[in-house]
Amino acid sequence: MENLLSTVSLTDIVGFLLLLASIWLIKIVLKRENEHILRGMMVFLLFLAFFLYLNQGSTEKWTLSDVKDRFFTGQPPDIEFRVETGVSGDRQFTRYIFRDPLPSISLSMGGAGDYFHIKDLEPVNRILRRLDLPPVKQGAPELVSVTGSRTDASIFRWNNYARGILVLEETLVQQRNSLKTYHGVVRITLRARY
């Protein structure tokens, strides 16, 4: 079911409903059911307007899973963490270390399938809002794809973050009770630029 939610786009669903509405409107016209023509035209125009709206913006690629995550999340789960502050080298840092259950993020495979990228910013920004930090404005590649060092696997870095350099470390989490696997955030570190 989750696979279906992540593959069917909202544009596909509205397009299908628009097709059904147009078939219904054609049936009304051919059978000369004049008492239903206004209702049929209203339904057709509603789906047409929604379809055109979806094709104009960034919502064109939304899947049912995206809609569920954005609008029907309910109460966000409480994120438990502890904060460490200190100095490393000559730079101050603040580190947020998360406790189980780790907050989840969404990762996408890179072009060659070797590395992950963060393209969906909403899960990351949801965590940052919980930490009272500003949101990130763009995605980030896995740091190993930039540096080539295997020690940078599962690390994502934003050098142009509003409050310094933001480093996110993730791991693969396996829940024993539900046999679900997801990418969870272990820690987020905010370093001063200078």
N, C-alpha and C positions, 0 to 999 in steps of 0.2 A: 504494500500500500504506500509506504514512504517513497519507494522508487517511482510510483505513478505520480505522486504529488510533486516530485522534483523534476519530472520530464514534461508534463503537460503545462503549457504556458497559458496565462490568462487570455492572451490574444486568441489562441486556438479555441478556447471555450466560448468566448464571446462571438467569434466568427461562426462557430457551429450553431449557436443560438440565433444569430442573425440569419443563417441559412434556413433554420426551421421557421423563423418568423416570416421570411419572404415566401416560403412554400405555403404557409398558412394564409398569407395575404393573397397570393395567386389563387388559392382555392376559394377564398371568399369572393374574389372578383369573378371567377369563372362560374360559380354557382349563383351569382347575383344575390348574395346574402347581404343586402344593403344595411341591415341593422347592426352588423358586426364590422363593417368596413372601417369605421372611425377607430374602433378598438384595435383592429389589426394594423392600421397605419401607425397608431401611437406606439404599439409594441415594436414594430419594425423600425421606426425612427429612433426610439430609445436605444435599441441594440446597435443601430448604425452610428449614433452619436458616441456611444461608449466605445465601439470598435475604432472609430476615427481618433478618439482621445487617446486610446491605448497605443496607437501607432504613431503618435506625435512625440512622445517623450521617452524617458528612461524606463517606463513601465512596460514597454513592449516585450522585454525579456523576462518579466516576472513569471514565476511558476506558482503553482498552488502552494507549494511549500513556503515560498517567499511571502505570499499573502498571509498564510497562517502565522508565520513568524512575526510579521510586522503588525498585524491587527488583532490576532487572537491569541496572544501569548499569555493572557491572564496576568496574574501577579508574578513579576519576575522572581526567580528563585534567589534566596538570600545568598550572597557570596561572602564566605568567610575568608579573612586574610589577616596577616600581620604586617606591620610596616617596619622596615629597617632604614636608618639613615646613617650616612657616614661619608668618609672621604677616601677615594681611591686615586692614588697618584696625587694630582693637584685638583681633581674634580670632585665636587660634591655629588652624591647620588641619593635617591630615595628608591627603595626596593619594596614592592608589594608581593608578598609570598602567599599564595592561595592554599587553602586547606580543602580536603575532600568534602563534597564532590567538587571537582575542579570545574570552573566555568568553561563552556564549550565555544569554539570558534569554527568558522567554515573555511576550509582550504581547497584550492583548486590546483590541479596538476599543471606544471609548466608545459611549454611547447613540445619539448622532447620527452616529457614524462619522467624526467629525472628528479625534479625538485618541485616543491609546493610554492604557491603564491597565495597571498591574501588579497582577494578581489572583492569579496562581500564585506563591506566595512561595518555593517550594522551590529554583528555580534561583538566585534572589537570595541565599537563605540558604546555599546550597552555596558560593557565592563568598565570602560573609562568613565562613563557617567556615574557609575556606582562608586568609583574612586574619587569623584569630584575633580576629574581631569578633563581638559578640552578634547574634543573628538579629533580623530585623524581624518584627513581630507582625501587621501589616496591610498591605494593598496601598497603592498610591499612584497618583494620576492624573498624566498628563503635565503639567508645570508650566505650559505655555502655556494649558491649559484653565482654570487658576486666575487667572493674571496677565493673559492676553490678549496678551502680548508674544511676537512670533515668535522672539525671541532665546532664549526658554525652551523651544523645541521640542526634543524628545529628551532632556529633563531630568526627573528624578523626585526629589522631596524628601520626606524624613521629618523633620518638625520635632520630633517627640516620641521620637526615637531614644534608646536608653539612654545613649549617650556624647556626645550633642550633637545637631547637625543633620547628617543624612546626605544627601548629594546624589549621585545616580547619573546618569551621562551615557552614552547608548547611541547606536549608529549601525547602519545597515544594512550587513551584511557579505556580499559575494559571493565564494564560493570558486571560483576558476578551474578547479581540477582536477576538482571534482565538480558544478559548476554549481548548487550549493546556496546559498540565500540565507537568512540568519538575522539576528536582532537581537543584536548583540554589545555588551558593556560596554567603553567606552573608558577611563573613569576613575571612581573613587569618591572623593569628598572628605568628610572628617569634620571639621566645624567645631565649635568650642566655642560654647556658647549665650551666654556673657557675655564 
